[in-house]
């Protein structure tokens, strides 16, 4: 009689843990990307507020020192917006990488799960065949006894 095939339970639990960990990392990356998107939008709105404030003050008349301070703040906000755009794009790339990793882990888990189910079916069929052969042998022996 063949020994029971290798149990895939430990491998499946490991793959499940890997998949869950990949999902958690994806969620964290998505949250980080959302935070950078919010920071980017905030910086853009601050820049627009500074620009509109400068425009209204220029209409009323503005001293040169205050004008230079506004220009410096606007330049600073522009640099901040550019930096946040770069940061947001890098976070989105990270999210895409994490998503691909999660898909790979989920695919591995699904494949192993299907393999385990197939292995269990094959093992059950093997056991049923052995049992049927044993029952046939018992029936033949019992039939021989009745004849003799």
C-alpha positions in Angstrom: 0.0 0.0 0.0 1.4 3.4 -1.0 1.9 5.9 1.8 -0.4 8.9 2.0 0.9 11.6 -0.2 2.8 14.7 1.1 0.5 17.0 3.0 0.3 20.5 1.6 -1.3 22.0 4.7 1.9 23.6 6.0 2.8 25.0 2.6 -0.7 26.3 2.1 -0.7 28.1 5.4 2.7 29.6 4.6 1.5 30.8 1.2 -1.7 32.1 2.8 0.4 34.1 5.3 2.5 35.4 2.4 -0.6 36.5 0.5 -2.1 38.2 3.6 1.2 40.0 4.3 1.4 41.1 0.6 -2.2 42.4 1.0 -1.3 44.3 4.1 1.7 45.9 2.4 -0.5 46.9 -0.6 -3.0 48.6 1.7 -0.2 50.4 3.5 1.2 51.6 0.2 -2.2 52.7 -1.0 -2.7 54.7 2.2 0.7 56.3 1.8 -0.2 57.2 -1.8 -3.5 58.7 -0.7 -1.7 60.8 1.9 0.8 62.2 -0.7 -2.2 62.9 -3.0 -3.9 64.9 -0.2 -0.6 66.7 0.6 -0.2 67.5 -3.1 -3.7 68.9 -3.4 -3.2 71.0 -0.3 0.0 72.4 -1.6 -1.6 73.3 -4.9 -4.5 75.0 -3.2 -2.1 77.0 -1.0 -0.1 78.0 -4.1 -3.4 79.1 -5.8 -4.4 81.1 -2.7 -1.1 82.9 -2.7 -1.3 83.7 -6.4 -4.9 85.1 -6.1 -3.9 87.0 -2.9 -0.9 88.5 -4.7 -3.1 89.5 -7.7 -5.7 91.3 -5.4 -2.9 93.1 -3.6 -1.3 94.2 -6.8 -4.6 95.8 -7.9 -4.8 97.7 -4.6 -1.0 98.5 -4.6 1.6 96.6 -2.7 5.0 97.6 -1.3 8.1 96.1 -3.0 9.2 94.1 0.1 5.8 92.4 0.5 5.8 91.7 -3.2 9.2 90.0 -2.9 8.0 88.0 0.1 4.9 86.8 -1.9 7.1 85.9 -4.9 9.4 83.9 -2.6 6.5 82.1 -1.0 5.0 81.3 -4.4 8.3 79.9 -5.6 8.6 77.8 -2.4 5.1 76.5 -3.0 5.9 75.6 -6.6 9.0 73.7 -5.5 6.9 72.0 -2.9 4.3 71.0 -5.4 7.0 69.6 -7.8 8.5 67.6 -5.0 5.1 66.3 -3.9 4.3 65.3 -7.5 7.5 63.3 -7.7 6.8 61.7 -4.3 3.3 60.8 -5.3 4.4 59.2 -8.6 7.0 57.1 -6.7 4.3 56.0 -4.2 2.0 55.0 -7.1 4.8 53.0 -8.6 5.3 51.3 -5.3 1.5 50.6 -5.1 1.7 49.0 -8.6 4.6 46.8 -7.6 2.9 45.7 -4.4 -0.3 44.9 -6.4 1.7 42.7 -8.8 3.3 40.9 -5.9 -0.1 40.4 -4.3 -1.4 38.9 -7.6 1.5 36.6 -7.8 1.1 35.4 -4.1 -2.7 34.9 -4.6 -2.0 32.9 -7.8 0.5 30.7 -6.0 -1.9 30.1 -3.1 -4.8 29.3 -5.5 -2.6 26.9 -7.5 -1.4 25.1 -4.4 -5.0 24.9 -3.1 -6.1 23.4 -6.4 -3.2 20.9 -6.3 -4.1 19.9 -2.7 -7.7 19.3 -3.8 -6.6 17.2 -6.7 -4.2 15.3 -4.5 -6.9 14.6 -2.0 -9.3 13.4 -4.7 -6.6 11.1 -6.2 -5.8 9.7 -2.7 -9.5 9.1 -2.0 -9.9 7.3 -5.3 -6.9 5.2 -4.5 -8.3 4.3 -1.1 -11.7 3.5 -2.6 -10.1 1.2 -5.2 -8.1 -0.6 -2.5 -11.3 -0.9 -0.4 -13.3 -2.2 -3.4 -10.6 -4.7 -4.1 -10.5 -5.9 -0.5 -14.3 -6.2 -0.5 -14.2 -8.1 -3.7 -11.7 -10.5 -2.2 -13.8 -11.0 0.9 -16.8 -11.6 -1.2 -14.9 -14.2 -3.3 -13.6 -16.0 -0.2 -17.1 -16.0 1.3 -18.6 -17.3 -1.9 -15.9 -20.1 -2.0 -16.8 -21.1 1.6 -20.5 -21.4 0.7 -19.7 -23.6 -2.3 -17.4 -25.9 -0.3 
